[in-house]
Amino acid sequence: MVSLLKAEYKRLFSNVFFYVVLVLSVGVNLAVLIEELLVLKENFKLGEPDYYIYIDYYFCSNIIILLFVSMFFIPPFIGREFSDRVINNKVVSGAKRSNVFLAEFIVCSSALLIILAVADILVIVVSKIMTCGQPGSILDTPSLDLFVIKLGFAMALVANCALNVLLCMNIRSRVYSAIVVVMVYFVCTYASSAIYEAVLPEDTQIEIDREYFSLDCYGLYDTSDTAERKVSTSTQIHRAAMMEQRKINVKYEEAKGKELSGIKKYLLLFLNDVLPMNQYKNSINWSIAAEASPLFIRYMAYDIIITAILLAAGIYIFERRPLN
């Protein structure tokens, strides 16, 4: 197993395609962040809380980009192994099929996590540069909460990677596996949106927002005050906004599934907890409240179980299918 991993990591870090995907993924992530920062910088005074809330939000939400990147990176990366008969040679030389499968999964997961880590580091650096010398701070969410958020989304990414590796290792053709992975991605995305809307309808969200979200706290900002007063008032506004968001998030959780009943209710609530895109939709607003969703422990447990099931199923099929 160790020799397989060494060979796979060597192939990964010598693969030009990996670096192209890395640069493009990080570039898109930074482009989205910079565009939002420039808009916020134009529309809000830098001392107001919205500016910093959105830095935390975009720092936590780049998992969406990585889920999209996964379907473009994994099929060509694994497919080339089959077209070059590298995997065939590994099996013929005595490597266990289960070890070959796991090595591909570990390396593909590592590649995506490396891209995620590089993107996170550059988001922090760029945000620091663009907010240099301004009142307030970036990444106001406590370190522990940020760690839980990033870990939870990373585990969702790994679970998604396990699904893509299962498909690619058993389809084997670069073209066909790419087609199937893309189809599965869009089907899952559509299903996630439909499930989320059924569990928490948009009309219900609007009612909660109207009931609990108040703009009164923004009237506290007085542009005639001194700079010190602005910073102090900004902190008060920021805390008030976070408290409002916490109330909204709690109400969202209480409203989930209220309009459903019977087996359909429990099935949709379960899928709403399991699917990576739904985990993101259910928990990303908590980053605006500067804390991690209390559901992350449940999500991570589901991600671990789903990853284990997908790997077991993938190995089972891979061991029983002829390589040629």
C-alpha positions, 0 to 999 in steps of 0.5 A, spaced: 500 500 500 505 504 501 509 503 495 502 504 491 501 511 495 508 513 493 507 512 486 500 515 486 503 521 489 509 522 485 504 521 479 500 527 482 505 532 483 508 531 476 501 531 473 501 538 469 493 537 469 493 537 476 496 544 477 492 547 471 486 545 475 489 548 482 490 555 478 484 555 475 480 553 481 484 558 486 483 563 481 475 562 480 475 562 488 479 569 488 475 572 483 469 571 486 472 574 493 475 580 490 469 582 486 464 581 492 469 585 496 470 591 491 462 591 491 462 591 498 467 596 499 463 601 494 456 600 497 458 600 504 463 604 509 469 599 511 467 600 518 460 597 517 459 589 519 457 587 512 464 587 509 467 583 514 461 578 515 462 576 507 469 575 508 467 569 513 462 567 508 466 566 502 472 563 506 467 558 508 463 557 502 468 555 497 466 548 498 461 549 492 467 550 487 471 544 489 464 540 488 464 542 481 472 541 480 471 534 483 467 532 477 472 535 472 479 533 475 477 525 477 475 522 471 481 524 467 486 523 472 483 516 473 481 515 466 488 516 464 491 510 469 486 505 465 488 508 458 495 507 459 494 500 462 497 502 469 492 499 473 492 493 469 500 492 470 499 494 478 494 488 479 498 483 474 504 485 478 501 483 485 497 489 488 491 487 491 485 491 487 482 493 494 489 497 495 489 500 488 482 502 489 484 505 496 490 509 493 486 512 487 481 515 492 486 517 497 490 521 492 484 524 489 481 526 495 488 529 497 489 533 491 482 536 492 484 538 499 490 541 497 486 545 492 482 547 498 487 549 503 491 553 497 485 557 496 483 558 503 490 561 505 490 566 499 483 568 501 486 570 507 492 573 504 488 577 499 483 579 504 488 582 509 491 586 503 484 589 501 482 591 508 489 593 510 489 599 515 481 599 515 477 599 522 474 592 524 477 585 522 476 579 518 474 572 520 471 574 526 468 567 527 472 564 532 477 559 530 474 553 533 468 554 529 472 556 523 475 549 524 469 545 525 466 549 519 472 547 514 472 540 517 465 539 516 465 541 508 472 538 507 468 531 509 463 532 505 468 533 499 471 527 501 464 523 501 463 526 494 470 524 492 468 517 494 462 517 489 466 519 483 472 514 484 467 509 485 464 511 478 471 512 475 474 506 477 468 501 475 467 505 468 474 506 466 473 510 460 475 517 461 470 519 456 464 515 459 466 516 466 466 524 465 459 523 462 456 519 467 460 524 473 457 530 470 450 527 469 450 525 476 453 532 479 447 535 475 442 530 477 444 531 485 444 538 484 437 538 482 435 533 487 438 537 492 435 544 490 428 540 490 429 537 497 431 543 500 425 547 497 420 541 500 423 541 507 424 549 507 420 552 502 422 559 500 415 562 502 417 560 509 424 563 509 421 569 507 416 570 513 422 568 518 426 573 515 421 578 515 419 577 522 426 576 525 431 581 521 431 588 523 435 594 519 434 598 525 441 597 528 444 600 521 441 606 523 446 607 529 451 608 524 453 616 524 458 618 519 459 625 523 462 621 529 470 620 530 473 615 527 474 611 534 466 612 535 465 609 528 469 603 530 466 602 536 459 603 533 461 598 528 462 593 533 455 594 536 452 593 529 456 587 527 454 583 534 447 586 533 447 583 526 450 576 528 444 576 534 439 577 528 442 571 524 442 566 530 435 567 531 433 566 523 438 560 523 434 557 529 427 559 526 430 555 520 431 549 523 425 549 527 421 550 520 424 544 517 419 539 515 413 542 518 409 542 511 411 535 510 408 528 513 409 521 514 414 517 511 416 522 505 417 527 511 423 523 514 425 521 508 426 528 505 429 530 512 434 524 512 436 526 505 437 533 507 442 531 512 446 527 507 447 530 501 453 535 501 449 540 497 444 540 502 449 540 508 452 546 505 445 550 504 443 548 511 449 550 515 453 556 511 448 562 514 451 560 520 458 563 518 454 569 518 452 569 525 460 567 526 459 560 529 458 553 526 452 550 525 450 545 531 448 540 525 455 539 523 457 533 528 451 529 525 453 531 518 460 529 519 457 522 522 453 521 515 459 523 511 464 518 514 458 513 514 457 514 506 464 515 505 465 508 508 459 505 504 461 508 497 468 505 498 466 498 500 461 498 494 466 501 489 472 495 492 466 490 491 465 491 484 472 493 482 474 486 485 469 482 481 469 486 474 475 484 469 480 489 467 480 488 460 
